[in-house]
Amino acid sequence: MLNITKPMHFGTFVWDDAKIPKGPVWVRIDLGRQLLSVFRAGHEIGSTVILYGANRKPSPTGRFTILQKKPEYYSHTYDAPMPYMLRLTDDGVAIHGANVRKGWATHGCIGVPLDFARLLFAATNKGDVVVIVPA
């Protein structure tokens, strides 16, 4: 587990993959705790507070794989940039960089701080597993 020494807040994250061996990467998203954790070779390498879907457009739960990666993506449906996009569903739900603030939500996507999104994008591959746990 990561050595997280202080409470996490909106917009903050911890990332430490030093001395962690190469290996499979998977992502766990806990909607109830609003946390995303990244694991490589069984070791947690990153964690951040997230935004997720509001009541009218909730984030899906279950097991997904990364279907597509695009460093610069723009959603025409929501007229919004989605940097470092990792698509999880055919209907457009993705993990992407966002302005993570208290009280904000998404249209079903998982929003993470931009610098964290950049690290996550570099650490993952198409086909990697993402598990979203319900609140």
N, C-alpha and C positions, 0 to 999 in steps of 0.2 A: 504494500500500500504506500501511497505517496505520504511524505512527511508534510502534512498541512498544519502549520503552526498557529494559524489564526482563523477566525470565522471568514467564510467566503461571502462576498457581497455581489450584487449585480455589477457586471462588467469586469469582475476579477477572475483569475484562473491561476492554476499551478501546472507547470509542465516540467518534468525531469525524466529524460530518457537516457541520461548518461549511465554507462555501464550496464545497460539493459540489453540482453542478447537479441539478435534478430529472431523473428518468429512471427506467428500469426497475430494479427491485430483484430480486436473486436471492440465495439462501443456499447456501453450500457447507459441508457437514459432513464432516469427515475423522475417521472412527472410529479409525483407527490413531494419530492424534496427539491425539485427544480435543479437537478444536478446531472451532468453528463460526465462519465468516466471513460477513459481510453485505456485499454490493456494491450500489452505486447508481450508475447511469450509468457503469459500468465502474470505479468507484473503491471501494476497501474502506473502509467506514465503521464497522464494528464487528467485534470478535473476542472470543471467550470460550472458556474450558475448559468441557467438557460432561460430563454423565452420559449413558450409553446402555445399551441392553439387555444383560442378563446372558446367560450361555450357554443357559439354558432358555427364554428369551424374548428373542432377539436383535433388534436394530433392523434394519429392512429397508434394503437398499441400492438405488440407482438414482435415476431422475429422477421427481420428484413435483411436484404443484402444491398450493398451499394451498387446501383444499376448504372450510374453515369457520374463522371467527375468533370466539372468545368471551372477553371479558375475565375473566369469572368463571365457571369451569366446574368441575364436580365429577364425578369418575369413580365411578360406582356399582359398577363391576366391581372396582375396587381400593380402594374406600372412601377416596379421597384427593382433595384439591383439586388442580386443574391450572390455576393462574392464567395469564392471557394465553395461552390455548390457541390453537395454530395446527394444525388437523387436516390430516394428510397422507394418511391411508388410510381406507378405509371401515370397517376393523376397529378404528379408534381410535388408531392411532399418531399422535402429535402432538409438536410442540415446545411446551414450557411452562415456566413458572417452577418452580424446585425448589431444595432445599437441596443445593447441589453440594459434595460432600465426597469426599475420597479414600477409595476402597474401597466406595463406594456405587454402585448401578446402578438401572436402571429396568426396567419390564416391556415394553421395546421402544421407548418414547418417547425423545425427546431432552430432557434436563433442562438448563436454563440458569439462572444466578442471577436472582433475581426482578427486580432493577433493570434488568438486561439484557433480560429478557423483556418488560418494559414498553416499552422503547425499540424492540425488534424488532417488537412488536405494532403500535406506532404507525407504523413505517416500511413495513410490508408490507400487501399487499392480497390478497384472495381471487384465486386464479389465478396469483400469483407463483410462480416456479420455486424448488424446493429440490432440490439434488443431494446424495445421501449416498454417500460414497466408502467402500468396504470397508477394513477394517484390513489 
